Amino acid sequence: MSLDCFRSLCDIMETRYGLQPTLNVSIEESVAMFLRICGHNEVQRDVGLRFGRTQETVNRKFFEVLRATELLACDYIKTPTRQELRRIPEKLQMDRRYWPYFSGFVGAIDGVHVCIKVKPELQGMYWNRHDRTSFNIMAICDINMLFTYVWNGAPGSCHDTAVLTMAQDNDSEFPLPPRDKYYVVDSGYPNKQGFLAPYRSSRNGVVRYHISQFYNGPPPRNKQELFNRCHASLRSVIERTFGVWKKKWRILCEFPRYDIDVQKRVVTATMGLHNFIRISNYFDEDFVEVMGDTNINNINSENDLDDMERGSKPDGNYMANIRENIADMLWANQNTFH
């Protein structure tokens, strides 16, 4: 983060979240050590050598800042109310690629894996399809790359759909959209009310979805593929958000050095810091780098779109009609989207 953003963070940690200096260690030094550990995944011994502190001091300050950052995250990761979900984002209205076609868009949902260290007897539960132990973190972000909801701590063996079900069944505050609104989701999720998924291939033929398939091949051949290309581009906001988050905080994707409970707390804390940096409006090269990039390759979906379209359900039919209407509008105005 920039120096101005760092100073602002230190100030707010002291004035609002209870972080206190000690006789020998300032708030700025405590926060700097914490950021070094989370941003570079440095071991505490090396951080102590860098700052001229004992490992015991570094460890104590790490947990003091972690507690304050968790409080910050509670304020900066704002779960939208039903009324807020009815508002149309200004950025959406200004983008002719998506407006007025995706007028019901309120955010994007996806899962992302974060490496964890677990006891041998628990490894089976947390073992993911990439042969690592992890959390499968489900997050929602808005069009401005801000996290608006997080379901933290699901085992890496869980499918994205199972994590979404967990969140909806166990969290009374899960931000389910109003009937005419929806989150854009990938093919790992069902196309049901509140969740708009892409077209999948069927017995009648293959329907492309991944961005790379359009950049390395012919343009959309029908309305389903045009919808999928636009949908993938809009949904890339969650991929870009995850990308910035993981780029900044290497503790999330390199060898885990803390136990599972601490790593879960670090996930929440770093997501809060992500939003703090974004909201602060200080220049940040990581955000600038991905802001205009809607061509991120989303080929790592939980499910492959070569799978056949699933059977319809009543709420699936409702979203299928919305999807058809959007596809028809896009096909009739296909020169708008480049």
C-alpha positions in Angstrom: 0.0 0.0 0.0 1.1 3.6 -0.5 2.7 5.6 2.4 -0.4 7.8 2.7 -2.6 4.8 2.9 -0.3 3.2 5.5 -0.4 6.4 7.7 -4.2 6.5 7.4 -4.5 2.8 8.4 -2.2 3.4 11.5 -4.3 6.4 12.5 -7.6 4.5 12.2 -6.3 1.4 14.0 -5.4 3.6 17.0 -8.5 5.9 17.1 -11.2 3.4 16.2 -9.9 -0.1 16.8 -8.0 0.1 20.0 -4.4 -0.6 18.9 -2.1 1.0 21.3 1.6 1.9 21.2 4.0 0.7 23.9 7.0 2.4 25.4 9.4 0.8 22.8 7.1 -0.1 19.9 5.1 2.5 18.0 1.8 1.7 16.2 3.5 2.3 12.9 6.1 -0.3 13.6 3.5 -2.8 14.9 1.4 -2.4 11.8 4.5 -2.6 9.5 5.6 -5.9 11.1 2.1 -7.3 10.6 2.0 -6.2 7.0 5.4 -7.7 6.4 4.2 -11.1 7.7 0.9 -11.1 5.8 2.2 -9.4 2.6 5.4 -11.4 2.2 4.7 -14.5 4.3 7.9 -13.8 6.2 8.6 -15.9 9.3 8.5 -14.0 12.5 12.2 -14.6 13.2 13.2 -12.9 10.0 10.8 -10.0 10.7 12.4 -9.7 14.1 15.9 -9.4 12.5 14.6 -6.9 10.1 13.1 -4.6 12.8 15.6 -5.4 15.5 13.0 -7.0 17.7 12.8 -10.4 19.5 10.6 -13.1 18.1 8.4 -12.9 21.2 7.8 -9.2 20.5 7.0 -9.8 16.8 4.5 -12.6 17.8 2.8 -10.4 20.4 2.5 -7.5 18.0 1.2 -9.7 15.2 -1.8 -10.8 17.3 -2.5 -7.3 18.6 -2.7 -6.0 15.1 -4.6 -9.0 13.9 -7.3 -8.4 16.5 -7.6 -4.7 15.6 -7.7 -5.6 11.9 -10.6 -8.0 12.4 -12.6 -5.2 14.0 -11.8 -3.0 11.0 -13.0 -5.8 8.7 -16.3 -5.9 10.5 -16.8 -2.2 9.5 -15.4 -2.4 6.0 -16.9 -5.6 4.7 -20.5 -4.4 4.6 -23.2 -6.9 3.9 -25.8 -5.1 1.7 -29.4 -4.7 3.0 -32.4 -5.7 0.9 -32.9 -2.0 0.2 -29.3 -1.5 -0.9 -29.5 -4.5 -3.2 -32.4 -2.8 -5.1 -30.1 0.2 -6.0 -28.6 0.2 -9.5 -24.8 0.7 -9.3 -23.8 3.9 -11.2 -20.8 2.2 -12.7 -23.1 -0.5 -14.2 -25.3 2.1 -15.8 -22.3 3.9 -17.4 -21.0 0.8 -19.1 -22.7 0.1 -22.4 -21.3 -3.4 -22.6 -23.6 -4.5 -19.7 -26.3 -1.8 -19.5 -29.3 -2.2 -19.9 -28.9 -5.9 -20.5 -27.7 -7.0 -17.0 -29.8 -4.4 -15.2 -30.5 -6.9 -12.3 -26.8 -7.3 -11.5 -25.9 -6.8 -7.8 -22.5 -8.6 -7.6 -20.5 -11.7 -8.5 -20.0 -14.8 -6.4 -17.2 -17.3 -6.5 -15.1 -19.6 -4.4 -11.3 -19.4 -3.9 -8.9 -21.7 -2.1 -6.6 -20.5 0.6 -3.8 -22.8 1.8 -4.0 -24.0 5.4 -2.0 -26.2 7.8 -4.1 -28.9 9.5 -3.4 -31.9 11.7 -2.9 -35.2 9.8 -6.3 -36.6 11.0 -8.1 -33.7 9.4 -6.3 -33.6 6.1 -8.9 -35.7 4.3 -11.6 -33.1 5.0 -9.6 -30.2 3.8 -7.8 -31.9 0.8 -8.9 -30.1 -2.4 -8.8 -31.1 -6.0 -5.4 -29.5 -6.4 -3.9 -32.0 -3.9 -3.5 -29.4 -1.1 -5.2 -28.7 2.2 -7.2 -25.5 2.0 -10.3 -23.5 2.9 -12.8 -23.0 0.1 -13.7 -19.3 0.7 -16.9 -18.1 -0.8 -17.1 -14.4 -1.4 -19.4 -11.8 -3.0 -18.0 -8.6 -4.5 -19.7 -5.6 -6.1 -18.8 -4.0 -9.4 -16.3 -1.8 -7.6 -14.2 -4.8 -6.5 -15.2 -4.5 -2.9 -16.0 -7.6 -0.9 -19.5 -7.4 0.4 -19.9 -10.9 1.9 -17.6 -13.8 3.0 -18.3 -17.3 4.0 -15.0 -18.2 5.7 -13.7 -21.6 6.7 -15.4 -24.3 4.6 -13.1 -27.3 4.0 -11.3 -27.4 0.7 -13.0 -30.7 -0.2 -16.4 -28.9 -0.5 -17.8 -28.0 -3.9 -18.7 -24.3 -4.5 -22.4 -25.2 -4.5 -22.1 -26.9 -1.1 -20.4 -23.8 0.3 -23.2 -21.6 -1.0 -25.8 -23.9 0.5 -23.9 -23.8 3.8 -23.9 -20.0 3.9 -27.6 -19.7 3.0 -28.7 -22.4 5.5 -26.6 -21.2 8.4 -26.4 -17.4 8.1 -29.7 -15.5 8.5 -28.0 -12.4 7.2 -27.0 -13.9 3.8 -27.8 -11.2 1.3 -30.3 -12.9 -0.9 -31.2 -10.6 -3.8 -34.8 -9.3 -4.4 -36.7 -11.3 -7.0 -35.6 -9.1 -10.0 -32.0 -9.0 -9.0 -29.2 -11.6 -9.2 -25.5 -12.4 -8.7 -23.5 -13.6 -11.7 -22.0 -17.0 -11.0 -20.0 -19.6 -13.0 -21.1 -23.0 -14.1 -20.2 -24.5 -10.6 -23.5 -23.0 -9.4 -27.1 -23.7 -10.4 -29.0 -21.2 -12.5 -31.7 -20.5 -9.9 -33.5 -17.4 -8.6 -30.9 -14.8 -7.5 -28.0 -16.5 -9.3 -27.5 -16.1 -13.0 -25.2 -18.8 -14.5 -24.0 -19.1 -18.1 -25.4 -21.4 -20.8 -23.9 -24.8 -20.7 -23.3 -27.2 -23.5 -26.1 -29.6 -24.3 -26.7 -32.6 -26.6 -27.4 -30.1 -29.3 -23.8 -28.8 -29.3 -21.0 -27.1 -27.4 -21.6 -23.6 -26.1 -18.3 -21.7 -25.4 -17.9 -19.6 -22.2 -14.3 -19.1 -21.3 -12.8 -15.7 -22.4 -9.8 -17.5 -24.0 -12.2 -19.5 -26.2 -13.4 -16.2 -27.8 -10.0 -14.5 -28.1 -8.4 -17.6 -29.6 -11.3 -18.5 -31.8 -14.2 -17.1 -33.9 -16.7 -14.6 -32.5 -19.9 -15.8 -30.8 -21.8 -18.0 -33.2 -25.3 -17.5 -31.6 -27.1 -15.7 -28.8 -26.0 -18.2 -26.2 -22.4 -17.7 -26.9 -22.8 -13.9 -27.0 -24.5 -14.0 -23.6 -21.7 -16.2 -22.2 -19.0 -13.9 -23.5 -20.7 -10.8 -21.9 -21.5 -12.8 -18.7 -17.9 -14.0 -18.4 -16.6 -10.5 -18.8 -18.9 -9.1 -16.2 -18.2 -12.0 -13.8 -14.5 -11.4 -14.2 -14.8 -8.7 -11.5 -14.7 -11.4 -8.8 -11.6 -13.0 -10.4 -9.9 -9.6 -10.5 -10.9 -8.9 -6.9 -9.5 -12.3 -5.8 -6.4 -11.6 -7.9 -5.6 -8.3 -6.2 -6.3 -9.8 -2.7 -4.0 -12.8 -3.2 -1.3 -10.7 -4.9 -1.1 -8.3 -1.9 -1.2 -11.0 0.8 1.1 -13.8 0.0 0.3 -15.5 3.3 -2.9 -16.7 1.6 -1.2 -18.7 -1.2 2.2 -19.7 0.0 3.3 -22.3 2.6 1.0 -21.8 5.6 2.9 -20.9 8.8 -0.1 -20.6 11.2 -2.7 -23.1 12.5 -6.1 -23.3 10.9 -7.8 -20.9 13.4 -5.3 -18.2 12.9 -5.3 -18.6 9.1 -9.1 -18.2 9.2 -8.7 -14.9 11.1 -6.0 -13.8 8.6 -8.5 -14.3 5.7 -11.0 -12.0 7.3 -8.4 -9.4 8.3 -6.8 -9.2 4.8 -10.2 -9.0 3.1 -11.0 -6.0 5.4 -7.6 -4.4 4.5 -8.4 -5.0 0.8 -11.6 -3.0 1.2 -9.9 -0.3 3.3 -7.3 0.2 0.6 -10.0 0.3 -2.1 -12.3 2.7 -0.2 -9.4 5.0 0.8 -9.0 6.1 -2.8 -5.2 6.4 -2.5 -3.3 5.4 -5.6 -2.7 1.6 -5.6 -0.8 0.0 -8.5 -2.3 -3.5 -7.9 -5.9 -2.2 -8.4 -4.9 0.1 -11.3 -3.3 -2.9 -13.0 -6.5 -4.9 -13.1 -9.2 -2.2 -13.1 -9.8 -2.2 -16.9 -9.0 -5.9 -17.5 -12.2 -7.7 -18.2 -10.4 -10.4 -20.2 -9.1 -12.5 -17.3 -9.3 -16.1 -18.2 -11.9 -17.8 -16.1 -11.0 -21.3 -17.1 -10.6 -22.5 -13.5 -14.3 -22.9 -12.8 -15.3 -25.8 -10.5 -17.3 -27.4 -13.3 -16.5 -27.6 -17.0 -19.0 -26.1 -19.3 -18.7 -29.2 -21.5 -21.0 -30.8 -18.9 -24.6 -31.1 -20.1 -27.2 -28.6 -19.0 -28.9 -29.8 -15.9 -32.6 -30.5 -15.6 -34.8 -27.5 -14.9 -36.5 -26.6 -11.6 -39.2 -24.0 -11.0 -36.8 -21.3 -9.8 -34.4 -22.4 -12.5 -37.1 -21.8 -15.1 -37.5 -18.2 -13.8 -33.7 -17.5 -14.2 -33.7 -19.3 -17.6 -36.3 -16.8 -18.8 -34.2 -13.9 -17.6 -31.2 -15.4 -19.3 -33.1 -15.8 -22.5 -34.3 -12.2 -22.4 -30.8 -10.9 -21.9 -29.5 -13.1 -24.7 -32.2 -11.9 -27.1 -31.4 -8.2 -26.3 -27.7 -8.8 -26.7 -28.1 -10.6 -30.0 -30.3 -7.8 -31.3 -27.8 -5.2 -30.4 -24.6 -7.2 -30.8 -22.6 -4.2 -32.2 -22.7 -2.6 -28.7 -20.3 -5.2 -27.1 -16.8 -5.3 -28.5 
